[in-house]
Amino acid sequence: MILPHSVEINYDKLMETLRLEVLDFDSLPVINQIKKEQKKESSYRVLISTVLSSRTKDEVTAVASERLFKRAPEPLILSRMEEEEIVNLIYPVGFYRIKAKNIKNIARILIEEYGGEVPDNIDELMKLPGVGRKTANLVLGIAFDIDTVTVDTHVHRISNRIGIVRTSSPAETEQDLMKVLPQKHWISFNTYLVLHGQNICKPISPWCSRCKIISYCQQIGVDRHR
């Protein structure tokens, strides 16, 4: 459900404030740091890194991804690697054995069914093992610059906390955000809110005293803050 907000939200100002806030943080999420000189190579790296990042701290994902891509810079090499070698390269990402199996199969499918290319279609992406809607949307937005709203736990929590939406699942949050958030901000919304959630708007006892977007926030569900 989309909530009537006590203060009319100017999304351009909200996003600009978040953009400036991000400059104070150490770095962008690892997915956003992947260079885009070659679309084919970067889309492969974005896809695999996003799969690795699930339930894993960003700094762990970054190191594991770097080790993996030094050994397997393109899907053909990854598809031919032994699963145990992949495990050793990506450890200690969360669920590393399951992810090793998934990314090896992803690489094989990319070679056999897509000519080594990552598909730029959400339905095709979600056919790949270990790829859900959040991962697919991130790949489309970051690798292909296709306007998508990617909703993870941070985006879901903060959108409800601010009072933009009142939803019970990330899928509902995605649908409602697409109705109110200007399309030009769809891709950046995830990047900014992930960093905001990691550094300021934490699940328990958020740093409201440091929050640069507090004037937009209804603090829904916040029982204790700093």
C-alpha positions as MATLAB code, in Angstrom:
seq = 'MILPHSVEINYDKLMETLRLEVLDFDSLPVINQIKKEQKKESSYRVLISTVLSSRTKDEVTAVASERLFKRAPEPLILSRMEEEEIVNLIYPVGFYRIKAKNIKNIARILIEEYGGEVPDNIDELMKLPGVGRKTANLVLGIAFDIDTVTVDTHVHRISNRIGIVRTSSPAETEQDLMKVLPQKHWISFNTYLVLHGQNICKPISPWCSRCKIISYCQQIGVDRHR';
ca = [
       0.000    0.000    0.000;
       1.261    3.483   -0.845;
       0.930    5.760    2.166;
      -0.066    9.420    2.152;
       3.058   11.113    3.492;
       2.877   13.787    6.201;
       5.442   15.758    4.189;
       5.189   15.777    0.415;
       8.326   14.020   -0.788;
      10.426   15.742   -3.395;
      12.178   12.666   -4.756;
      14.767   14.704   -6.660;
      15.882   16.372   -3.415;
      15.705   13.097   -1.495;
      17.930   11.341   -4.017;
      20.376   14.235   -4.223;
      20.698   14.248   -0.422;
      21.359   10.506   -0.448;
      23.881   10.902   -3.285;
      25.846   13.462   -1.271;
      25.639   11.279    1.833;
      27.121    8.339   -0.088;
      30.248   10.413   -0.755;
      31.002   10.272    2.983;
      31.113    6.480    2.999;
      34.193    4.413    2.202;
      33.051    2.807   -1.038;
      30.181    1.731   -3.234;
      28.821   -1.822   -3.040;
      31.104   -4.227   -4.909;
      28.535   -4.692   -7.699;
      28.658   -0.980   -8.501;
      32.465   -0.942   -8.656;
      32.727   -3.309  -11.609;
      34.060   -1.431  -14.600;
      31.972   -1.317  -17.745;
      34.559   -0.935  -20.483;
      33.377   -4.184  -22.060;
      29.661   -4.887  -21.699;
      30.021   -8.649  -22.147;
      32.731   -8.996  -19.509;
      31.113   -6.616  -17.014;
      27.672   -8.246  -17.251;
      29.236  -11.644  -16.486;
      31.077  -10.192  -13.508;
      28.018   -8.347  -12.221;
      25.912  -11.505  -12.461;
      28.378  -13.787  -10.698;
      29.295  -11.200   -8.052;
      25.634  -10.592   -7.283;
      25.021  -14.306   -6.799;
      28.033  -14.455   -4.475;
      26.868  -11.400   -2.514;
      23.667  -12.953   -1.176;
      23.808  -13.141    2.638;
      27.450  -12.093    2.543;
      29.185   -8.929    3.706;
      30.268   -6.701    0.851;
      33.950   -6.791    1.770;
      33.898  -10.611    1.711;
      32.161  -10.621   -1.670;
      34.733   -8.202   -3.090;
      37.719  -10.352   -2.120;
      36.081  -13.611   -3.225;
      35.010  -12.126   -6.562;
      38.500  -10.792   -7.247;
      40.054  -14.217   -6.600;
      37.483  -15.947   -8.791;
      37.765  -13.561  -11.746;
      41.547  -13.748  -11.776;
      41.156  -17.475  -12.373;
      37.983  -17.324  -14.485;
      37.706  -13.977  -16.303;
      35.018  -15.342  -18.651;
      32.242  -17.951  -18.413;
      33.881  -20.634  -20.550;
      36.754  -21.003  -18.090;
      34.378  -21.029  -15.117;
      32.209  -23.700  -16.728;
      35.219  -26.030  -17.080;
      36.549  -25.614  -13.539;
      36.204  -28.250  -10.873;
      33.545  -27.378   -8.333;
      35.974  -27.833   -5.439;
      38.356  -25.290   -6.937;
      35.506  -22.791   -7.151;
      34.657  -23.506   -3.507;
      38.218  -22.723   -2.479;
      38.242  -19.480   -4.450;
      34.946  -18.065   -3.140;
      35.210  -19.205    0.495;
      34.037  -17.780    2.957;
      30.988  -16.284    1.194;
      27.717  -17.510    2.658;
      26.545  -20.917    1.379;
      29.755  -21.193   -0.636;
      29.219  -24.823   -1.714;
      25.739  -24.144   -3.054;
      26.974  -20.985   -4.770;
      29.948  -22.804   -6.302;
      27.581  -25.316   -7.874;
      25.220  -22.577   -9.038;
      27.800  -20.324  -10.653;
      29.440  -23.248  -12.451;
      26.026  -24.191  -13.854;
      25.294  -20.553  -14.704;
      28.510  -20.388  -16.716;
      27.662  -23.641  -18.513;
      24.152  -22.397  -19.365;
      25.512  -19.071  -20.635;
      27.851  -20.953  -22.986;
      25.352  -23.582  -24.136;
      22.197  -21.484  -24.429;
      23.212  -17.828  -24.753;
      26.461  -17.903  -26.702;
      28.446  -16.850  -23.639;
      26.360  -13.698  -23.195;
      24.349  -12.728  -20.126;
      20.678  -12.283  -21.115;
      19.227   -8.809  -20.608;
      15.739  -10.112  -19.870;
      14.379  -10.679  -16.370;
      12.536  -13.884  -17.250;
      15.639  -15.431  -18.810;
      17.845  -14.328  -15.929;
      15.506  -15.875  -13.372;
      15.836  -19.241  -15.098;
      19.483  -19.348  -14.021;
      20.267  -21.306  -10.826;
      20.527  -19.110   -7.744;
      19.119  -16.057   -9.510;
      16.001  -14.550   -7.970;
      14.175  -11.351   -8.767;
      16.496   -9.132   -6.699;
      19.601  -10.494   -8.421;
      18.004  -10.247  -11.856;
      16.973   -6.625  -11.296;
      20.451   -5.696  -10.078;
      22.046   -7.219  -13.166;
      19.626   -5.404  -15.470;
      20.173   -2.080  -13.730;
      23.929   -2.185  -13.106;
      25.143   -4.158  -16.130;
      22.635   -3.072  -18.777;
      21.374    0.315  -17.516;
      17.799   -0.943  -17.755;
      15.511    0.899  -15.355;
      14.574   -1.475  -12.541;
      13.727   -1.112   -8.854;
      15.849   -3.583   -6.906;
      14.459   -4.322   -3.459;
      16.626   -6.026   -0.858;
      16.215   -5.992    2.928;
      17.582   -2.436    3.207;
      15.285   -0.977    0.545;
      12.272   -2.836    1.945;
      12.977   -1.759    5.532;
      13.820    1.881    4.832;
      10.980    2.481    2.361;
       8.530    1.293    5.015;
      10.327    3.177    7.804;
      10.252    6.443    5.884;
       6.572    5.853    5.172;
       6.721    5.784    1.390;
       4.995    2.393    1.373;
       3.429   -0.031    3.815;
       4.232   -3.507    2.551;
       4.935   -6.926    3.986;
       7.305   -8.278    1.338;
      10.065   -7.031   -1.010;
       7.898   -7.970   -4.002;
       5.110   -5.667   -2.796;
       7.652   -2.916   -2.077;
       9.014   -3.180   -5.616;
       5.569   -2.812   -7.155;
       4.584    0.160   -4.983;
       7.898    1.975   -5.441;
       7.489    1.731   -9.195;
       4.242    3.682   -8.811;
       5.650    6.604   -6.804;
       9.384    6.786   -7.490;
      10.338    8.633  -10.707;
      11.814    6.144  -13.157;
      15.052    8.110  -13.493;
      15.824    7.187   -9.866;
      15.010    3.481  -10.008;
      18.562    2.189  -10.479;
      20.208    4.530   -7.951;
      17.567    3.955   -5.267;
      18.978    0.553   -4.355;
      22.601    1.711   -4.326;
      21.901    4.692   -2.076;
      19.554    2.913    0.325;
      21.867   -0.075    0.731;
      24.685    2.234    1.821;
      22.297    4.309    3.935;
      21.037    1.130    5.588;
      24.516   -0.247    6.231;
      25.805    2.977    7.773;
      22.875    4.970    9.173;
      19.426    3.393    9.000;
      20.260    0.134   10.736;
      17.566   -2.453   11.515;
      17.836   -1.879   15.282;
      18.589    1.504   16.868;
      19.242    3.504   13.690;
      21.449    6.602   13.775;
      18.596    9.093   13.399;
      20.802   11.857   14.849;
      23.163   11.444   11.873;
      20.498   10.919    9.217;
      20.496   13.459    6.405;
      17.030   12.459    5.205;
      15.348   12.545    8.632;
      13.054   15.374    7.479;
      11.446   12.941    5.032;
      11.127   10.092    7.531;
       8.108    9.170    9.646;
      10.278    6.711   11.636;
       7.601    4.036   11.378;
       8.394    1.089   13.604;
      11.406    2.784   15.201;
      11.207    2.096   18.947;
      14.761    3.095   19.788;
      17.284    5.237   17.978;
      20.554    7.028   18.511;
];
